[in-house]
Structures are given as C-alpha cells and as structure tokens.
Amino acid sequence: MSDLPRGRQLESFVLSTSYTTIPEEVREAARQALVDYIGVSIVGRDSPAAQPAQQVIKRWGAAGKARVILGQATNPAVAALANGSMTHALDMDDTHSQGCGHPSGPVWSTALAMGQHYGKTAQDALAAFVTGYEVMARLGGGGTYGIGRTLQVRGFHPTSMVGRMGAVCTAAALLKLDEDQIGNALGAVATTAGGLLGSFGTHGKPFHAGKAAMDGILCAELALDGFVGARHLYEIKGGWMTAFLRDDTFQIPDLDFAAKWELLETGYKRFASCRATHTPAEAAILARSKVDGRAIKRVVVYLDRTAMVTAGRLDPKTGLEGRFSIPLCVAMGLLGINLGPHDFTKETLARPDVQALLKRIECITIDDQPEDETHIEVELDNGEMLKASSEIPFGDPRRPFTWDDHHAKFSELVTPVMGQPATEQLFDLLRTFDQQADSMDRLSRMLAAPAD
C-alpha cells in the first residue's frame, strides 16, 4: 500500500506504464478484449441506439484521422463517442468482475481513436488501453460492497462514472502528458462524471460508454493545452466518492497497482443482455430440459442483492427494456428462445407464451446470497417442483472464454455484416494486433465505410 495520495498514485501509474512493463499474459488479455470490442461494435453499429451519434458526426463534419467503425474518419473525440455507443448498444460487451462496469467501450474506443489520429503504433494503443483499464477497474472495483456496485445502488452507472477516468488515462498515456498534466486531466474528467441508472432500457445506456470516451479525450486534450483541474478529487474525503456515494457504507479498494492486473478479471458475454440476467437465463435453460414441454404454473427466481437493481424490469415494453429484465430472460430461457443480439424485439415480447409466462414469474432477492448466484424453482400444473441453479455465468473469469469461444462469438456477430473472408482476416489481425508493425493502418482500412 502506498503512502502517496490517491491522485498521485494514479498519476504515477499512468506515467510509468508502457508496453514493456506489461506482461505477455496481460497483453494477451488485451487482445481478447479488442476482439470482443470490435465484434460487438460491428453488430451494434446499425442498432437504433447507435445511429444518432453517427448522424450527428456526419452533420458536424469534423476533420481527423480517427475511424468510426465501418464509417468515416473524423476527430478522435467524436469517433470515440460513436464507437463507444455502438459497442454498448446491444449490451453484449465485456464486463469486469469487481463491478467497474463495461471497460472496453470507453477505453478501447479512446485508445484506437487517439492512436489513429496521432499516428501511434498498435503497441502504443494496447499499452494505453491497459493503462486506462487498470485505472477504471480500481476506481470502480471492490466487488459486491465496493464502489461500482454501490454506485448502482445509488442510481449511477459505473461504466459512465469511472469509464471517463479510464478513458482520460488512456488518452493521457497516448499524448504522453507529464505528471501535472495527468493530474489536471483527471481533475477535469472527475467534474464531468455522471450517468443515471434510470437511463437503462433507453439509448442513454449505450451513450454512457461513448460519452465517457469522448469526455476522457476532451479532458486530456484540455490538460495538454494548460487546463488546471482540481487535484484532490480522487481522495477518499471531499472528492467524487463523497459527492456520489454520500455515506460510508461501502468498501474502497486499495489502488495498489503492483498487487495484480485487473484486466485478467475481464468477463465476456454469451447473451445480449445485462450481466445480471445471465445466471438467471442459464438456470432457466437448465430447467427447460426438466420441464420437457409441460405446463408451468409458477416460477420463483432467487437472486443476489444487486441483481434487480440493474435488471429489475418486471414488465418490459420494448426489446431494449427487455435486455434489463430478469423475468423476460428467464421466460426466454424456459421457452427455448435465444438471447442473442437480434432476439430482444417487440415480436418476442408480443408472443402469447412469453406474456403468459411473464405473469407467473416472481423474483426474490436474498441479501446474503453470493453475487451472480441464481436458483430457480419451477412449479408445474401437476404440482411437481423442479429446481435448477447457476452460480457462475459462462464468460466470467472463473469460467472463462477460450480463444475458440472468442472466435465463435466474433464470427457469429461479424460474418453477417462483413462476410466470412473479411471476418476471418479481421479476426487474425486483432488476435496479433500489437505484433504487426502496420496493424493500426490495416485496422483503419478494414473498418472503413464501404465507399471509402
């Protein structure tokens, strides 16, 4: 544990981290995060939640070399806004096991946009991504009673809140800011923090990831040009935690950057829905084989204390709201409906069997039940009681994706958009991203709009 103030610890980490200080195991984890980021961004690009940012960028016509994914080149801040929004549009992007939210949306969006615009190498971009990820994960970590989960209980979205801080450190690393400039950039971005949980189920949630990246770039650029920010806002008292968390009923993780690499705690998604729906959906899928088509009288879902905070919509009216509805995801699992990026639709919601089953599902939270753990009881019309459980979602670092799993997900998402040959070429590039001298230029060309 360092005796330095927390703000100084952050500044020192950003200043001292480089490609050569990052172990190969962590670089490999960064490549996996990049593969997932690009895949979910491509499939999310045409979603209604991602389109407004792209249209605004076209109207603004800002010049630059940063690539909007499958779009034009533009200013890095607005490219990151668009790309972060499309990454998070279908809620299929990565997560962090200790609660900081969805890191790659804000952080990879920043690393690629800034790297492309300023002519940085793939190694520079990857090192900056790792830097920003580690900051974001620590500032929003701590697990069930930590910062990120407590922000959720208070009504704030961690991806938005601490995503800005990860993004600004990524941008600061690529701009090679000095210690004072990094502190000023961190101070500037802290005072922009926000992002309301009440936005879930609207375009606001994907916007959180894009705006976090945009604000991070803006604040780093401001610091480069002399902006002076408050340097005390990361201390335990009198800073942003005091403002947003309001009391002391949470656990603050130490910033000890030498203890471990948080990137190794990344989780990946099997379903295109809020992570809190994943073990409920998995338990429902397990129960389905036991139900074997028989009539269901009642379903009771037992959840951990935070699950319904983010995914508690009991009667979703739109497909986007349905991504944050444990009852709907349980119903889909029991009825054999996939939970993929294109399955959360009005048509799914309108199905008579879905609507009938939704009315029979009850969700109960248990305060001391471990996070992620779900138990389901299905009572059949004949009185028989069936049970199923899921304790760790597939893709969690305790039950991780392999490279084959990443490839399968990437192919499923990207092939319908780009075709198989281009999809395989793109995957191969991303898997060895920092090992090829021309990767940044090749990636920009491969992700250009078809007309470019």
Secondary structure as GFF3:
##gff-version 3
##sequence-region A 1 452
A	DSSP	alpha_helix	6	16	.	.	.	ID=ss1
A	DSSP	three_ten_helix	19	21	.	.	.	ID=ss2
A	DSSP	alpha_helix	24	44	.	.	.	ID=ss3
A	DSSP	alpha_helix	51	60	.	.	.	ID=ss4
A	DSSP	beta_strand	66	67	.	.	.	ID=ss5
A	DSSP	beta_strand	73	74	.	.	.	ID=ss6
A	DSSP	alpha_helix	76	88	.	.	.	ID=ss7
A	DSSP	beta_strand	95	96	.	.	.	ID=ss8
A	DSSP	alpha_helix	104	117	.	.	.	ID=ss9
A	DSSP	alpha_helix	122	139	.	.	.	ID=ss10
A	DSSP	three_ten_helix	143	145	.	.	.	ID=ss11
A	DSSP	alpha_helix	147	154	.	.	.	ID=ss12
A	DSSP	alpha_helix	158	161	.	.	.	ID=ss13
A	DSSP	alpha_helix	163	175	.	.	.	ID=ss14
A	DSSP	alpha_helix	179	190	.	.	.	ID=ss15
A	DSSP	three_ten_helix	197	199	.	.	.	ID=ss16
A	DSSP	alpha_helix	204	224	.	.	.	ID=ss17
A	DSSP	alpha_helix	240	245	.	.	.	ID=ss18
A	DSSP	three_ten_helix	262	265	.	.	.	ID=ss19
A	DSSP	beta_strand	266	267	.	.	.	ID=ss20
A	DSSP	three_ten_helix	275	277	.	.	.	ID=ss21
A	DSSP	alpha_helix	278	291	.	.	.	ID=ss22
A	DSSP	beta_strand	296	303	.	.	.	ID=ss23
A	DSSP	alpha_helix	307	311	.	.	.	ID=ss24
A	DSSP	alpha_helix	319	322	.	.	.	ID=ss25
A	DSSP	alpha_helix	326	335	.	.	.	ID=ss26
A	DSSP	alpha_helix	346	350	.	.	.	ID=ss27
A	DSSP	alpha_helix	352	358	.	.	.	ID=ss28
A	DSSP	beta_strand	361	365	.	.	.	ID=ss29
A	DSSP	beta_strand	374	380	.	.	.	ID=ss30
A	DSSP	beta_strand	385	390	.	.	.	ID=ss31
A	DSSP	alpha_helix	403	418	.	.	.	ID=ss32
A	DSSP	alpha_helix	420	431	.	.	.	ID=ss33
A	DSSP	three_ten_helix	433	435	.	.	.	ID=ss34
A	DSSP	alpha_helix	439	446	.	.	.	ID=ss35
###
